[in-house]
Amino acid sequence: MPSSNLYPTAELRAADSRHYLHPFTDFKALAAEGARVIVRGEGVWLEDSDGNRYLDGMAGLWCSNVGHGRREIADAVYEQMKELAFYNSFFKTTNAPAIRLAEKLAELAPAHLNHVFFCGSGSEANDTVVRLVRHYWATLGKPGKDIIIARHNAYHGSTMAGASLGGMKPMHSQGGLPIPGIEHIPQPYWFGEGGDLSPAEFGLWAARQLEAKIEALGENRVAAFIAEPIQGAGGVIIPPETYWPEIKRICGKHDILFVADEVICGFGRTGRWFGSEYYGMEPDLMSIAKGLTSGYLPMGGVMVADRVADVVIGMGEEFYHGYTYSGHPTCAAAALANLKIIQEEHLVERVANDIGPYFQKQWLALGDHPLVGEARMVGLIGALELVPNKPSRHEKFANTGDVGTLCRDFSFNNGLVMRATRDSMIISPPLVISHAEADELIKRATLTLDQTYMALKKDGRVK
Ligand code: PXG
């Protein structure tokens, strides 16, 4: 990758703050500071308009599973665009890449999931979920069975239904959310909310909140439970081992659908194709996006179990739902090329047996740092909890988020992209990261922790 370039950074920044409304951004703060202009990506590396290089510890935004700059995907997209850039899938029409992709996904997903509804993003996937599960129960003559249970601090997208399913309080405070018929239960976040319970006890407690909620609402009113196998944006919440088996028992006992939001956990992140497989869950529906195309083009979908498809296809009236870009041929071509790379380079197996264990060992060792209260990781998704007074996990920093932001800024300056959630640091690198690059990531993360620790010592926030 060339280290110099011709981008006019100052002018781009000025135009950016004049015209570009960024997502999830404090506009005034961004205008004051100016955004980093990212101009190039290759493998796990990014380069900005001033020629600075960054190790992309977040795989774009939890999505660049095959790494940046893959020529194979660019070529597949180019070829498809020349042939047929776009046609829709309405009115009894279809296209070859979307068919091939649906077939491929049925092959890769657990055996009982053989149908897919395509859309443009994870948010649209979850909007589709809400409409589809309600349509399913209505078709079975139970239109009143329409409540969807989700979890606090979950992230399911930014559309009206996605943000409603999500459990982010600041999002609900804007725009009149959640929409009706969505309920939330506690998350299985032992480090932050486990009190004096052991992880195992807390995992059972958190799972049983689902049963309590179903019983309080009445099973005849509950359509589905939706959850990420591991909560990503919420702070890489890895549930205690007791959690998913108990959820499985509860979903099996009550007649409700289980929806796995695989937008982050899907396509190898956990060392299995899907996070629900890692936890032995058998979802009725799976939301997918991000790693489906590794972010090369926007695409999402909902995978549908035979049990649900049989009803919706065999008994239902028309499902009045769909997007212009459902089954977009060029996006499907990108997804196919991406999945081909994941298969041919054995990236899922690599996360399970090679780079995953190699990286985890070093990441978990960061738990010994005086600032780190807990290091956790599954596959290639992990977090570090920063605490002021180790080993207490009950004491937190004042003004939650300030220390995380400080640490993230040090990280950027050290040429490493980590994301901060509250006061924890998050990592989710491309699955192609090499051993040497993993070592480099850990080196930069260690330096970042040391600098953060020193700064906090200096201003008295740690003793
Ligand atoms: N479900 C999950 C589990 C997600 O992580 C979505 C749905 C929505 O996908 P789209 O494609 O509509 O964005 C997501 C997206 C963050 C961050 O700050 C995470 C996401 C999106 C934006 C920011 O960690 N995840």
Boltz pocket constraint, residues with backbone or C-beta under 6 A from the ligand:
constraints:
  - pocket:
      binder: B
      contacts: [[A, 61], [A, 120], [A, 121], [A, 122], [A, 123], [A, 124], [A, 126], [A, 155], [A, 156], [A, 157], [A, 158], [A, 162], [A, 228], [A, 232], [A, 233], [A, 261], [A, 262], [A, 263], [A, 264], [A, 289], [A, 290], [A, 300], [A, 419]]
      max_distance: 6.0
